[in-house]
Amino acid sequence: MKRVAAVVTEYRVRSHADNIVTRLLEGYELHWTTVRPSVQVASLYTDQVPAADISRDLAATHGVPIYPTIGEALTLGGGALAVDGVVLVGEHGDYPLNARGQKQYPRRRFFEETAAVFRASGRAVPVFSDKHLAYAWEDARWIYDTARELGVPLMAGSSMPVTPRVPPLEIAYGAAVEEIVVVAHGGLESYGFHALEIAQCLAERRRGHETGVRSVQCLTGPAFWAALQRADGWSRDLEDAALAAAAHAPGAVRDHYARLYAAGDGPATTDPDREPREPALFRLLYRDGLRVTVLMLNGYVTQRGAAARVADEAAPLATCFTQARRQPVWHFDHQVDLIERMMLTGRPPYPVERTLLTTGATEAVMISRHQGGRVVETPHLAIAYAPEPPPAYYARSFVPPGWTRSGVLERRPPEPE
């Protein structure tokens, strides 16, 4: 069984370390079936140990040594790399916010210390890095470039692209996608990133695939409310379809916020010592003309919905990217399954360029918000890539309108003259 080192910020109940590393220790449920781990957690490093820590008890139960440094976790206390994979979970913990309201998780430091072991050992192994690559674009680009230099199979990102979608929906590979609207909730950086990953996993399948993002804007406060009232810059039918797919508070969205804004400037922006969580609008203009709008409808929606306009489709395509509140938490089950596959095969399940792009877009969102809603030009996000195409049988099993699955044209009444 291949061995992995787990490097985490903190490890408490329902933290990302718990949702990911505990599944690697104890298994998870997939397709209503308990799946035993395919890899062995051989070592653990915890950057912080809060009062609610569970890592010590779990490590003792499963016989996993906890090392005081990342280097020792990867070498198992020896002089060279001694594991077959590394899982970096730089999410949750007591870390400072920067002036833009971004939590300064040590994701670059985690990868730097990992890369140092790879260099010293003269070889690299697969690495999974949870969520966005870093809070700063320069750090994210450094991680990406260093991984390429060292030949590191790198997987990163949100669990949302692999969560069950209700109803099931996938954008046809090479479809003419014209516009995407996502409705979401939560902290503007930590959960806004999830919303951007939802949009990107749909957008990257479009005709021509990914060419990058030209500009990003974030509106909050009265500017958000003014734009929401007019549906300024996005299609109302896509918004309606995304909201219809997602759970939300009773009543219409504009009525909901009208009551809040009637007394003044609407919901409070947030405690300066906490990540911003006010309602917000993200606008992304892609280099090929695609428009993506994210509506962070805090206080109104409780799940994440997305809708896309695809040429030749009569109505928007819409779905809910489900987020479970209690076990089984399917999005982590599916993500951990893919982490294990990557550790076993050395092949990331989807391009890490997706998360490089959404990392840069997330930073641009927070810059725009900090600068009062300025449109942020993003020439550095001219990132081109294509996702893996679907298996050939998808095309063979497609049933054109008017045909049965047996290949026989359906009988139709004659067209009126």
N, C-alpha and C positions, 0 to 999 in steps of 0.2 A: 504494500500500500504506500502511495506517495505521501511524503511528509510536508506539511506546510507550517510556516511561522505566522502567527497572528500578532499584529502590531496595532494597538488601539489607543485612543485618547482616554476613555474611561469605559468601565464595564459594569453597568447596573441593569436592573430589570427594564426591558423594553428599549434600552439604548440600541444604537445600531450594532455595537459590538455583540450585544445579546442576540439581536435578530439575525446576525450573520454567523458569528463564531460559534454560538451555542448550537446552531443547526449543523455546523461542521463537526461538533463534538457528539451530538445526540441524535442527529437525523432530523427529518422533516416530513411533511405530507405533500405528496404530489399526485394529482389525478386521483384523489381520495385513497391513496395508498401510502403507508409509512415507508419511507426510503431511508435505509441505513447509510451513514457517511461513506463516501468513496475515497476519502483522503483522511490522513491522520494529522490532527493538530499536535505538532511535536514541541512547540514552544509558544510562549506568550510574553509580550511586553505591554505593560500598561503605563501610559504617560502620567496619569493621575489616578489616585485611589480615593474616591469620595466615601462618605460615611455609608452610603447605600451600595457599596461595591459588592459584587457577587463573584468576581474573578477568582479570589483565593479559594472559596469553597468549591467552585467548579473545577479549578485546576487540581485541587487535592482529590476530588472524586474521580477525575479522569486521568490522573497521573501525569499531568502536563507541567513541566517545569516553567517557572516564571523567572525571567532574566532581568537584570537591572538596566541593560542597554539593548538597543535595537541590534547592534552588531553581534552581541552574544546570543540573542534570540535566533539570528540567522545562521550562526556558526555552531549553535548548541554548545557554546562555551569553549569551542575549539579555535583553531587558527584559520579555518577556511569555510566557505559556504557549505552547509550540511543539510539543507532542506531542498525540496523540489518545487516549492512555490511560496509566495508571500502574499498575505492578505492584510492590506492597510485600511484601517477604519478610523479616519480622522473626522469623526462626527460626535458631538456632545462633549461636555466637559466645561470647565471654568477657564475660558480664554477671553481676552479683551476684544472689544469692538473697535474698529477703526472709525474715522470721522464720518464715513458713509453708512455706518450701521452694519458692517460686515464682520462676522465672527472670524477672528484670525486663527483658525485651526492650523496646526503645524503640518500640513500635508506635504509641503515642499521638504521640510526637515525630515519627515518620515521617508520620503523617497530618496533624499540625498544620502542618508545613512544606509539605506538599502543599496543604492548604487555604489557606494563606497566598498561594500562587501563584494559586490559583483566584480568591480575593478580589481580588487586585491586578489580575488579568487580566480580571475581569468575566465569566468563564465557567468551566465545569467540564467534565471529561471522565470516562469510566468509570475506576473504581479497583477493583483486586483486592487484598485484604489477606489474606495467608496465615494459616491456623489461627485461633485465637480472637482476638477483636478487641484484647484487652489482658489483662494479668494482674490489673488492678483494675477492679471494676465501674464506678466513677465515670469512668474513662478510656474504657471501652467505650461507656458511655451517651453520653459527650461525642462520641465518634467518630460514633456512629449519629445523634445529633441534628444534628451539624454537617453530615453528609452530606445529610440531609433538607433542612436549611436552604439549602444551596448547590445542591441538585438534582443531587447526585452519584450516578450509578448505581453502587451498591456491591455487590460480591460478596466473600464471605469464607468461611472455614471449612476443614474437613478434606477430604482427598481420599477418605476412606472411604465417604461416601454414594454416590460415583459409581464406586467400584471394582467389577469383576465380582463377582457373588455366586454361590456354588456351594453347592447348586443354585440356579438363577435363582429369585428370590423378590421380589415386590412386594406390599405390603399393599394390598388393594382400597380404592379411594378411598371414604371414608365408612364403612369397616368398623367394627364394634363391637369395638375392641381393648380388652381387659380388663387385660392385664399383659404386660410385656416383661422378659426377662432377657438380659443381654449378658455374655459371658465374654471377657476381654481380658488384656493384659499390658503391662508397661513402666512408665515413670515416672508417678506418680500425677497430675501436672498435664499433662505434655506428651502422654502416651499415654492418660491417663484422659479427656482432651478428645476424642480420637478415638472412644472408647467411647461417650461421651455424644452425639456427633454421629450415631453409628450408631443409638442408641436413638431420637434425635429425628427422624431421617429416616423412621423407621417410625411413630413416635407421631403425627406431625403429619398423617398421612393418615386418622386415625381419625374416627369420626362426631363432628361438631361442630368438628373440627380443633383448633387449639391455643388454649388459654386460659391457660396458664402453669403454673408450678411453685410449690407451696405450701411445701414444706420439703425440706431436703437433710441427709443424715447420712453420715459416713464413719467406718467402724470399721477399726482395724488391731490388730496384736498379739493378745493373749489374747481381746479382745472380738471380733475377726474370727474367730478359731478357734472360740470358743463359738457364734457365730452360724452358722458353716459347719456345725458338727456337727449342728445342729438344723434347718438350712435355715430359719432364723428370719426370716420376713417375705417369703419368695418361694416359688413353687411348684417342687417338686423335679422335676416332669416337664418344666418349661420349662428348668431348669438342665441336665437330662440331654440334652434335645434340642439346646441350644446347644453343649454339649460334644461331642456326637456329630458336629456339623457342623464343629468346629474341630480342628486338629492339636494334640496334647498329649502329654505324657510317658506312658509305659506305666503301667497300673494305674489304680485309682480315685482320684479327687481327694482324698477324705478319708483314704485310706490314705497318699497322698503327704504330706499335711501332718501327719498323725499322727506319722510318723517324725521330722519336723522339730520338732514341738512337744513330743514326748515328753521331750526333754532339758531343757526349760525353757520360755522364752517364744517359741520358734519362730524364724523367720528374723530376722536382725538388721534393725533399723529402717532404717538407712542412714547413710552418712557425712554429718554435718551440713553439709559443704561441697558436697554433691551433692543433686540432686533426689531426694525420697523414692521408693523403688521396692519397698517391702515389699508383701506380699499385703494386699489391702484389699477392703472392701465399701462400695459407694455405694448409698444408698437415696434415691430421689426419689419424693415424693408429689405428684401433679399436682392442680391445683385442681378438676378434674372427677372425681377419684377414681382415675385411672389410676396404677398402681404400676409403677415401673421399678427394677430391681436391676442393678447392674454389679458383677461379681465380677472383680477384678483379681488373677488367679491367677498371679502371678509365680513362675517356676520350674516351672510346670506346663503352661500353654498357650503355644503359639507362634504361633497365629493368632487371629483374632477371630470368635467365633460369636454369633449372636443368635437368640432364639426368642420368638414372640409367641403369646398366647392370643387367638383371635378367636371371638366368639360364632358358633355354628352350624358351626364347624369341629371335626371329630371329634378331631383331634390338633393339637399345637402346630405352627406354621409356623416353620421354622428354616432358617438358611443360614449360610455362612461368608463374611464380608467379606474378600476375599483381599488379602494384602499380599505382593508379590513380593520376593524377596531379591536377585534379579539381573535384568538386562534381558531381556525387556521388562517394565518396572515399570508395569503397566497402570493402577494408580490415578492415577499422575501423568499418563500419556498421556490418560486421560479428563478429568482436571481441566484440563489445559492446553488441550485442545480446547474446553472450555466457557469458559475464560478468553478465548481468541481470539474465540469467538462473541460474548461480551459486549463485547469491545473493538470489534468490527465493527458490532454492532447497538445498543449502548447499553442492552441489556436483560439484567439479571442472570438466570441460569437458574433460580434458586430464591430464596426470600425470605431476605434477610439477617437477618431476625428469628430465623431458626433459630439462627444463630451468636450473635446477641445473647443469646438464651436460654441456650445451652450455655456461653457465656463466663461468664455470671453463675452458672450451676450449677457450673462448674469452680472458680470462686473460693469458692463456698459449701462445696464438698467440702474444699478446703484449709483453710478456716476451721474446719470441723468437726473435721478431723484434728488441727489445731493445738490445739484446745480439748478434746482427749480424747474425741472422738466425740459431742459435743453435737449435738442436733437443731437445725439452723439454719433459722429461719423466713425465708421469702423473699418478702415482699409486693412487693418491687421486680421480681420475675419474673412478675408478672401480665401477660404479653406474649401478645397474641392475634394470630393470623395464620392464613392457610390457604395451602397449596401450590397450584400450578397443577393444575387437574384434567386427567386424561388425555384424549387425543383421543376424539371421539365414537364412533369405530369400535370402541374397546375394549368398550363396552357392547353394541354390535351383534354383536360376535364372541363374546360370552360364551355358553358352552354349558351350559344348566341340567342338573342331574343327570337321567339317563334319556333325554336327547335326543342325536341324532347331529348332526354339523355341518351336515348337509343339512336339519335341521329336522324330522326324522321321529322319532317316539317309538320307542325301542328296544322290541323284543319281550321281554317278561319272563315268567318262569314265574308262574303264578297264586300269589297269597299263600295259605299254608296256612290252613284254616279253624280 
